[in-house]
Amino acid sequence: MLNSFHRHRRLALAVSACLGISATAHNAFADIQFVMNCNDDGAGSLRETIKSAVDGDTIDMFTMLQCSSITLTSGAIKTDHKNLSLLGPGTSKLRITGGDAYGILSATNTSTDTFYLGYFTIANGHGVGPGCVYAQGNLSLRGMVVSGCTSHGNVGGGLRTGANLTVVNSTIENNSVDAGGGGAAWVGGDLTISGSTVSGNVVSTSANYAGSIGGGGFHIGGNLHMSDTTVANNSVSASMPLLNVLGGGIFVRGDASVVHSVISGNSLSSAGTMANGGGIYVGGIAGPTDYAYFHYSSVSGNSVSSSSTDFDVKANGGGIYAIKPAGTRYSTIDHNHARNGAGMFVTQHLNVFQSTITANVADFNGGAIYTSYALNTEFLNSTIAQNATNAISNCGGVFFGNGGTLTTVSNIIAKNTKYNSTSSPCDIGVGTNHTVTIAASSSNNLIQNAGNTHLPRGTLNGDPQFFQLANNGGPTQTLGIATTSPARGTGLNLFSWEWDQRGAGFPRTIGIKLDIGAFESAGPGDGDTVFRGGFDPFFQ
């Protein structure tokens, strides 16, 4: 029996090591503590085991535990231990629930300590504070499911941290909050998330008070570092007029780095004075780089709406709203909707490199992009096409609200329209009494309609002959072009990109020529509909 105990203890230590936890890293007396039963309280229960632990202990819920569900009937389990770790047998093998009556875990650790959770499911918590888990300091999740948690009159439907949150290979879904925000989680510091799914979380309020709410998925007080993660179908709604509503999927106050990720199907609706950032809202405080990056990512099908008929009410940035410098590389922004800036609404410097922005629809201006920044905007080897507005007098492509300077090299900016009509083209528009200056270094573009903006000599304006937006390889969808397109073989590889938007395996230059736009049609998937999984390409 003793030998079996030591084998189990070694196994628990090995799992802790996988989480990056050392049982003696913070306390020489730290050890492995075993949960023996699924009772709410009493000897061997999770509650009693946590109570008797010391700083740095690992709570083992898989070695000795023979049951699969713990239902709390006397309130959340509270601890003030530092650097405590809870490890389970897997999300399908252990479920801890608050029975829709109580929160589940509350750790009053300090801002320098971390509460570790790994390999179990937390569900159906209900709290006046966060719905399921609160950590006063840092919180770290690996291999977790957090689902069906609700918070009433506070913030953080699923989780709330006073400091940083780390999420790895986890699912946070179908949580809700009826106050400040953070349907999935309210994060006081930075969020670092990878390999995870965040979906179906909701922020909804009918309270009438001055202030702001946001972050259907995450409300982040610091910086966002997101990779290989999907944030989808989260929502924020406010039915009273005094609220500002920000970030249908994600609200981040600091910097944002989004890599190999998807932000899709998130929504933001308000009767208030401001509703910005259907997919993600970035801004508020300066971070270490003071930037919002989107690399190898997709921002698709997000929306912003307002029931107010007041023209001055903001409902902008269907996909992305950034009030700090922003940039995309190897990314696609498509099928988003807002009053202005359906794809992107930016207030500072913007660069769009090797990216596709298409099929976004604005009610007023900037189906693709609305920029209110009066200095330099840069587009390189990108495709900005087939975006639209629902207003006959406005511009469906790129709209410069306060004018500015545009550097554009080897881009297709074409087939963007007013009033969703091919008979009313507008690829580049500018606010009243302002002008857009095209930088002298601009060249090798296909731009069909720039209004009164003077384009460089040699700019092409023929039909690009697009195929439909499709999976042509790589992590994001792209717009292929026909073999007879004037964009074929007339581009410029100013920065010697090795690959086109699709990434490795799709050369940017084949031979001595390359195409204008984000997609290199002479390479793999060059418009072969069988390769793309379709059989009937159509031209716009």
C-alpha positions, -999 to 999 in steps of 0.1 A, spaced: 0 0 0 28 24 9 46 16 -24 14 23 -43 11 57 -24 46 66 -34 39 57 -71 8 79 -71 28 107 -55 55 105 -81 28 106 -108 12 137 -93 46 154 -92 52 145 -129 18 161 -138 28 192 -118 60 194 -137 41 194 -170 22 225 -157 55 241 -148 48 238 -111 74 228 -85 59 216 -53 88 230 -33 94 261 -54 77 284 -29 76 265 3 100 239 16 71 221 33 48 220 2 36 186 -8 9 166 -28 -25 164 -11 -50 138 -22 -88 143 -26 -105 111 -15 -142 116 -22 -168 139 -40 -185 152 -9 -191 189 -5 -173 189 29 -157 167 55 -126 145 56 -112 137 22 -133 163 4 -119 189 -19 -130 216 5 -112 201 35 -81 191 15 -77 227 3 -83 240 39 -55 218 53 -30 225 25 0 249 28 14 274 4 27 257 -28 8 224 -23 -6 205 -52 -42 192 -47 -44 158 -65 -79 150 -77 -71 120 -99 -49 95 -80 -73 84 -53 -106 99 -65 -130 73 -77 -160 96 -85 -165 120 -114 -187 149 -101 -184 173 -71 -214 195 -64 -209 223 -40 -238 228 -16 -224 251 10 -208 279 -10 -176 285 -29 -144 269 -17 -121 297 -5 -84 297 1 -57 322 9 -28 298 2 -1 310 -22 7 292 -54 -18 264 -49 -24 239 -77 -55 218 -84 -50 189 -109 -77 167 -122 -79 135 -144 -93 153 -175 -123 174 -184 -145 145 -192 -136 126 -160 -141 152 -133 -167 180 -131 -170 205 -103 -203 224 -102 -219 251 -81 -253 238 -89 -263 272 -104 -263 285 -68 -228 292 -57 -194 303 -71 -168 275 -71 -133 286 -62 -120 318 -46 -83 324 -41 -72 355 -22 -36 351 -33 -14 381 -38 -6 398 -71 27 379 -73 13 345 -67 -5 321 -90 -35 298 -86 -31 269 -110 -60 248 -123 -55 219 -147 -74 191 -164 -110 192 -150 -143 209 -158 -158 238 -138 -195 244 -145 -227 260 -135 -214 284 -109 -234 314 -99 -220 343 -80 -226 379 -70 -189 382 -78 -174 361 -107 -196 332 -117 -171 304 -111 -135 313 -102 -119 343 -86 -82 348 -81 -70 380 -64 -36 375 -80 -26 355 -111 -46 326 -125 -34 298 -148 -55 273 -166 -43 243 -187 -65 217 -202 -97 231 -186 -133 236 -195 -152 265 -178 -189 264 -188 -223 277 -178 -212 301 -151 -231 333 -144 -223 365 -125 -250 388 -112 -243 425 -106 -205 422 -109 -179 413 -136 -165 381 -150 -191 355 -160 -167 326 -158 -134 339 -143 -121 370 -126 -84 378 -118 -69 408 -101 -36 402 -120 -27 381 -150 -45 352 -166 -28 324 -186 -50 300 -206 -36 270 -225 -55 243 -244 -88 251 -227 -124 259 -235 -144 287 -219 -180 287 -232 -215 297 -225 -208 319 -195 -226 352 -188 -226 384 -168 -253 411 -164 -230 440 -154 -196 455 -163 -182 429 -187 -161 399 -193 -186 372 -202 -158 345 -202 -133 364 -180 -125 398 -165 -87 401 -164 -71 428 -142 -37 424 -159 -24 407 -190 -41 377 -208 -19 351 -224 -39 325 -242 -30 297 -267 -46 266 -282 -80 275 -268 -117 282 -277 -138 310 -262 -173 309 -274 -210 317 -266 -202 340 -237 -226 369 -231 -226 403 -214 -261 417 -213 -275 445 -192 -306 466 -189 -292 488 -162 -293 525 -168 -261 541 -155 -233 562 -170 -202 542 -178 -191 514 -201 -193 477 -204 -176 453 -228 -158 421 -236 -183 395 -245 -154 370 -243 -126 389 -224 -124 422 -207 -86 428 -203 -71 456 -182 -36 450 -195 -22 435 -227 -34 406 -249 -11 378 -262 -32 354 -282 -21 325 -304 -38 295 -320 -71 305 -304 -107 309 -316 -129 336 -301 -163 331 -316 -200 339 -312 -197 360 -280 -219 390 -275 -224 422 -256 -258 441 -255 -271 471 -236 -306 483 -238 -303 516 -219 -290 548 -235 -262 559 -212 -238 530 -216 -208 529 -238 -205 493 -252 -170 481 -263 -156 448 -277 -182 422 -287 -155 395 -286 -126 411 -268 -120 444 -250 -83 451 -243 -71 482 -227 -34 477 -235 -16 462 -265 -29 433 -286 -9 406 -304 -32 381 -322 -14 353 -341 -27 323 -359 -62 329 -344 -98 335 -354 -121 362 -341 -155 355 -357 -193 359 -353 -190 382 -322 -216 410 -319 -221 442 -301 -254 461 -298 -264 492 -279 -290 519 -275 -263 541 -260 -239 568 -271 -210 545 -282 -208 509 -295 -174 501 -310 -155 470 -319 -177 440 -328 -148 416 -329 -122 433 -308 -117 468 -293 -81 478 -286 -71 509 -268 -72 530 -237 -36 528 -223 -2 527 -238 15 493 -236 52 483 -241 48 484 -279 16 505 -281 3 485 -310 -24 461 -321 -10 433 -343 -30 407 -363 -8 381 -380 -19 349 -398 -54 355 -384 -90 358 -395 -115 384 -383 -148 374 -399 -185 379 -395 -185 403 -365 -209 431 -361 -218 464 -344 -252 479 -342 -271 506 -324 -309 511 -322 -303 549 -319 -314 570 -349 -290 597 -339 -263 600 -366 -237 611 -341 -241 578 -321 -210 557 -328 -213 521 -339 -180 516 -356 -153 489 -362 -173 458 -370 -142 436 -370 -115 457 -354 -116 490 -335 -82 503 -325 -73 537 -309 -36 529 -311 -14 520 -341 -26 488 -358 -13 464 -384 -23 432 -402 0 407 -419 -10 375 -437 -45 380 -424 -81 381 -437 -108 405 -425 -142 397 -441 -180 398 -438 -180 423 -408 -206 450 -404 -208 484 -387 -219 520 -393 -184 531 -402 -153 510 -407 -170 476 -411 -137 458 -415 -115 481 -394 -118 515 -377 -85 530 -367 -76 563 -352 -38 561 -355 -12 547 -379 -22 517 -399 -3 492 -420 -19 464 -440 7 439 -454 0 407 -473 -36 407 -462 -71 405 -477 -100 428 -466 -132 418 -484 -170 416 -482 -174 440 -453 -204 463 -453 -208 497 -436 -240 516 -432 -222 549 -440 -184 550 -447 -155 527 -450 -168 493 -458 -132 480 -457 -114 506 -435 -123 539 -419 -92 558 -407 -94 591 -388 -56 594 -386 -43 623 -407 -8 610 -412 7 580 -429 -12 548 -438 7 519 -455 -6 491 -478 18 465 -492 9 435 -514 -27 433 -502 -62 430 -516 -89 453 -505 -119 445 -526 -157 439 -528 -165 459 -497 -196 481 -497 -217 508 -480 -254 510 -477 -253 548 -484 -253 561 -519 -232 592 -511 -204 574 -492 -174 551 -499 -173 513 -496 -135 510 -498 -110 529 -477 -123 561 -462 -99 588 -448 -121 608 -425 -95 635 -419 -74 630 -450 -38 619 -448 -10 603 -467 -12 568 -482 17 547 -492 5 519 -515 27 494 -532 15 464 -552 -21 464 -539 -54 456 -555 -80 482 -542 -110 475 -564 -147 466 -568 -156 485 -536 -190 502 -540 -215 527 -527 -250 516 -519 -240 480 -525 -242 486 -562 -216 478 -588 -227 509 -607 -215 532 -578 -178 523 -573 -156 539 -546 -123 524 -536 -107 554 -519 -128 582 -503 -121 612 -481 -139 634 -457 -153 668 -467 -127 695 -471 -98 670 -467 -75 653 -492 -55 621 -495 -19 624 -508 -5 593 -524 32 590 -514 58 593 -542 71 558 -534 38 543 -543 37 520 -574 25 489 -591 -11 491 -580 -45 482 -594 -70 508 -581 -102 513 -600 -119 543 -585 -101 568 -562 -125 598 -567 -105 630 -566 -74 614 -552 -45 617 -577 -30 582 -584 6 576 -596 12 573 -633 9 537 -644 -17 527 -619 -39 500 -634 -77 502 -633 -90 471 -651 -112 444 -637 -91 422 -614 -113 392 -622 -116 377 -588 -126 342 -579 -148 338 -548 -133 341 -514 -121 306 -506 -97 283 -489 -68 283 -513 -43 269 -488 -27 285 -457 -45 295 -425 -68 322 -440 -91 325 -470 -80 345 -500 -93 359 -533 -77 343 -563 -75 360 -597 -80 347 -632 -52 340 -656 -64 370 -677 -64 394 -648 -43 426 -654 -29 421 -619 -11 390 -631 27 395 -633 26 433 -627 34 435 -590 64 445 -570 80 426 -541 95 457 -523 104 438 -491 114 405 -507 86 385 -491 94 348 -494 57 338 -493 23 353 -503 -5 358 -477 -9 320 -473 25 315 -459 51 287 -463 47 267 -495 31 296 -515 60 316 -530 55 353 -533 76 355 -565 77 328 -591 104 334 -617 109 372 -621 73 383 -618 47 384 -592 11 394 -590 -4 425 -575 -24 418 -543 -21 393 -515 -24 362 -536 2 348 -560 -19 331 -587 10 314 -605 16 292 -574 -4 263 -559 -42 269 -558 -39 295 -586 -76 294 -593 -81 257 -598 -116 252 -584 -110 216 -576 -80 225 -555 -102 250 -536 -130 226 -531 -154 243 -555 -165 237 -590 -181 269 -604 -159 300 -599 -176 333 -605 -162 367 -613 -174 399 -597 
